Amino acid sequence: MIRLRPEQRETYLRLHADVWPSVEQTLREANFRNYTIFLHDDLLFGYYEYVGDDYEADQQLIAADPQTQKWWKLTDPCQESLAEPGSGDWWAPMREVWHLAEDAPEQSPPR
């Protein structure tokens, strides 16, 4: 999650209404799927599914992409990091506290 700067809200929403195809393609090439950003008040929550086997290498692939770097120059000023200082993160990781699995495990009948 990350904070959306109120004075940059319209800029951020306008940019994400028409994300550059090259940025989306880089995310696909880096094995990101079902990437969604949710907005609640001034907080952005990101969700994605990673289907690769080398997350760090794929993160580096994204960071090295010139179009993504240009995109970040537009979007980063719209955001205020909530990550732990010194963590190296821009978006603050969230801890999963519950998940409904796609397939329910077989359960014993109630006694």
C-alpha positions in Angstrom: 0.0 0.0 0.0 1.0 3.6 -0.5 -0.5 7.0 0.2 -1.9 9.0 -2.8 -1.1 12.7 -2.4 -4.4 14.5 -2.5 -3.1 17.3 -4.7 -2.0 14.6 -7.2 -5.1 12.5 -7.1 -6.5 13.6 -10.5 -3.1 13.2 -12.2 -2.7 9.7 -10.9 -6.2 8.6 -11.8 -5.9 10.1 -15.3 -2.5 8.3 -15.8 -4.0 5.0 -14.7 -7.1 5.4 -16.8 -4.8 4.9 -19.8 -1.6 3.0 -18.7 1.0 2.8 -21.4 0.9 -0.5 -23.3 4.7 -0.8 -23.0 4.5 -0.6 -19.2 1.8 -3.3 -19.1 3.8 -5.5 -21.5 6.9 -5.2 -19.3 4.9 -6.3 -16.3 3.6 -9.3 -18.3 7.1 -10.2 -19.3 8.2 -10.0 -15.7 5.5 -12.6 -14.8 3.0 -10.3 -13.2 -0.7 -11.3 -13.7 -4.0 -9.9 -12.4 -2.4 -6.7 -11.3 -5.0 -4.4 -9.7 -4.7 -1.1 -7.8 -7.5 -0.2 -5.4 -8.2 3.3 -4.0 -9.7 4.0 -0.6 -9.7 7.6 0.5 -6.1 8.5 0.0 -4.7 5.0 0.2 -3.7 2.8 -2.8 -3.7 -0.9 -2.3 -1.9 -3.0 -5.0 -2.6 -6.7 -5.7 -1.0 -8.9 -8.2 -0.2 -12.6 -8.8 3.4 -13.4 -9.6 3.8 -16.5 -11.7 7.6 -16.5 -12.3 10.4 -18.3 -10.4 12.9 -15.5 -9.9 11.1 -12.5 -8.3 14.2 -10.4 -7.8 15.4 -10.9 -11.4 11.9 -9.9 -12.7 11.9 -6.9 -10.4 15.2 -5.8 -12.0 13.8 -6.4 -15.5 11.0 -3.9 -14.7 13.3 -1.4 -13.1 15.6 -1.5 -16.1 12.9 -0.8 -18.6 13.2 2.8 -20.0 9.5 3.2 -20.5 8.7 2.1 -17.0 11.3 4.5 -15.7 9.6 7.3 -17.6 6.2 6.1 -16.2 7.6 6.2 -12.6 8.8 9.8 -13.1 5.1 10.7 -13.6 3.6 8.5 -11.0 6.1 8.6 -8.1 5.4 12.3 -7.3 1.8 11.3 -6.8 2.6 8.9 -4.0 3.9 9.1 -0.5 5.6 5.9 0.7 4.4 4.2 3.9 7.2 1.7 3.8 9.5 1.2 6.7 12.4 3.7 6.3 15.5 2.0 5.1 13.6 -1.0 3.8 14.3 -0.2 0.2 10.5 -0.6 -0.5 8.5 2.2 -2.1 5.1 0.5 -1.6 4.6 -0.9 1.9 4.1 -4.6 2.0 0.9 -5.8 3.6 0.6 -8.9 5.7 -2.0 -11.4 4.6 -4.3 -12.3 7.6 -6.9 -14.4 5.7 -7.4 -16.0 2.4 -10.3 -17.9 0.9 -8.8 -20.6 -1.3 -10.2 -21.4 -4.7 -10.8 -25.0 -3.7 -12.1 -25.8 -0.3 -10.4 -28.7 1.5 -12.6 -31.7 2.2 -14.1 -31.4 5.6 -15.4 -34.0 8.0 -19.1 -33.8 8.6 -20.1 -32.1 11.9 -20.4 -34.4 14.9 
